[in-house]
Amino acid sequence: MPIVHKDLDLIMPIVKPTQPIRLYTTLLSGHGHRVKLFLTLLDLPFEVVELDMRAGDNRQPAYLRLNPYGQVPTIEDGEIVLFDSNAILVYLAQRYADPSWLPQDPIGAAAVQRWLSLAAGQIAYGPCAARLVTVFGAPLHLETAQKIAVKLFQLLDQELAHKPYAAGTQVTIADIAAHTYIAHAPEGGVSLEPYPHLRAWLRRVESLPRFVAMPSSQAGLLAA
């Protein structure tokens, strides 16, 4: 018997891992939050292994055997080990989720892939990078990252004026991949106020059943 989310018009088959998925991440990692959010939305059993990046947990031999890049997130699903947040989203969608999360038709698949590329491109170099500077003190150029974010938000605001979700009328992993760093852009000193359609999209994602937010940081525009 499938689970029906009437408000999303989604049918999610009951497909569960045989044991909890292990998620290696940090509390304030937007990349890690993407995976945590999707696991939660799918109501999959998982456990979080918190890494202390400042203490070098991600450089320990045991972790490097899982992820030689020493980055987060990484998941263990039984014998399967995966890293890269977008790759993990694709895996979870294809293994455990209703097909609507990752469309297989040419147009739908291309639309999702374009946003996954944005997540790894302009979102990473824009709002993500700006937040890395203000929250973590990363040695990146803040003004450049903020300019990339502003240009991106202008374009996305125009795009989202004509559709409710990233890939069209249905929520997909594209929305999950893009949400966190855009939602937390003010922490990097980038305001969301000029972009009403972008903010409406954020609210739609945040109204999904079982949505969980990443904790905010008192940085950038949110600094006391």
N, C-alpha and C positions, 0 to 999 in steps of 0.2 A: 504494500500500500504506500503510494508516494505521499509526501508532505506537500500541501498546496498553500502557497502564500498568496492569498486572494488579492492583497493590496498591490503586489508586484506582478500579478498574473504569471507567476512562475510555478513550475512543477519541479520539485527537487526530489529525485529518487533517494531512498534511504540506502546510501552506500557509505559504510564507515570503515576506517582502518581497524585492523584487528587489535592494535594497541595504540595508545596515544602517540601522536606525532610529536617529536621533540624539536622545539624551535629555539635556536641559539640567536640571541639578539641583545640589544640594550634598550632600556626603557625609553630613551629619547631618540632612537633611530627611526627616521621616517621610512627608510627602506624596510626595516624590521616590522614597523607598524603595518605596512601594506599586507604583509603575510599574516600577522596576528589578526588584523581586521577580517581578512577573507576566511581564515580558519573559523573565526567566531561567527561570521555571517552564515557559513555553511553548517554551523553547529557540529563541527568535528572535534573529537577529543584531542587535546594537545597539552603539552607541558612546556613551560618556558624555562630555558637555562639562561640566566642573566650573566653576561660577560662584563667585566670591568676593563674597559679599553685602556683607561689610564694606567692600570696596574699591569697591562700587557697580557691579559687573558687570551686575547686573540692571536698572540704570537707564541703561545705555548705549543710544544710539539703535538700534544694530543689534539688540539683544535686545528692545527695546520694539516694534520692528516685528513681531517674532514673538509677543510677549505684552505687550500694552499695559498690563497690570496690574503688570508687573515682578515677577511671582511665579515660583516653581518648583513643579512641573515643567512643562516644555514638551517636546513631541516634534515632530520632523520625520520624516515617513514619505513619502519622495519629495516630491511637490508638496503633501502634506497637512501642515498645521501645527495642532496642538491643544494647549490648555492646560486646566488643572483636572484633578487626579489622578483623580477618579472618572469624569469624562467620558472620559479616556484609557483607563481600565480597560474601560469599556463598548465603546469603539471597538476595542480590541485583542481583546476577547472575541468581538465580532461578526465581525471581519474575519479573525482568525487562529486562533481557538480552537475546541475542541469545544463544541457547543451547551450542554453541561451546565454550563459556567462561567457562563452567563447564561441561565437558563431562560426559555422563552417562554410557558409555560402561565400562566394568570392568578395562581394561588396562588404558584407559584415566583417569577414576576417581581415580584410584590408583596413577597415575603419579602426578596428581594435589595434592592429599592428601599428598604425600611424600614431595612436596615443601612447602605446608602449614605447615607441621611439621618442616621443616627446618626453616621456618620463625619464628616459635615459639620456636625453639631450637637453633641450631648453629648460626643463623643470630642474634637472640636476645642476645645470650651470647657472640657473637663475635663482629661484627662491630657495632651493636646497643649499646652494653655495653661500648665499647671503646669510642664511641661518647658521651655517657652519662657522662663519666669522663671528657673528654676534653672540652665539650661545657657547661655542666651543673654542673660540679664539684661533680658528684655522688661519694659516698664512695665505689667504686668498684676497683678491681685490674686490672689496665690498661694493664699490660704486659700479664696477662692471657687472657684477652679479645682479645688482638691483636694476640696472638698465635692461638687462636681458629679461628679468622677471616682468617689468612694466610692459615691454613690447609684447611678450608672450600673453600677458593678461589682456591686453587690448585686443589681440587676435582671438583669443578664446572667448572673450565676452561677446564679440560679434558672432562667433560660431554658435554659441550656446543660446543665442537669442531665438534660434529657429528649431531647437530640439531639446528635449529634457535631459538627455544623457550623452555621454561622449560619443558613442557609436550610433546614436539614433534614439528610438523610442523605448529601448530596453536597457536596463542597467547591465554592465558587463565588467570584466576585469579591467577594462580601460579606465573606468571610473575609480576603481580601487587603486590602481597604479598611480593615478594623478592626484587623488584627493589630498593626501596628508601634507605634502609640502606646500601645496597651494593654500590649504586651510591655515597653515602655520607661517605663511609669508610675512605677517606683521612682526613676527619675532626677528625676522631679518631686515626689518625696517621698510617693508613694502606694504602699503595700504591696499586693502581690498575695496575700500569705499567707492572708488570710481567705476566699479564693475558690477552692476546690478544683476546681470544674467549669470555671471560667474558665481556670485554669492547665492543666487537662487539654486544653482546646480549643487553647490556645497550643501545647502540645506536639504535638498532631495536625497543626496547620498547619506547625510546624517540622520535622515528619518527612516532608513532601512531597518527592518527588524534585527535586533541584536547588535546594532552599531556600537562600536566602542571607539572613543576618541583617544588620541595620544595626549599625554599630559602637556600642558603649555609651559613655556619657559618665560620668565620675566626678563625679556631682552627685546632689543629693537623698539618698536612702537609700544610694546607692553611693559617696558622697563618702568619701574616706580619713579 
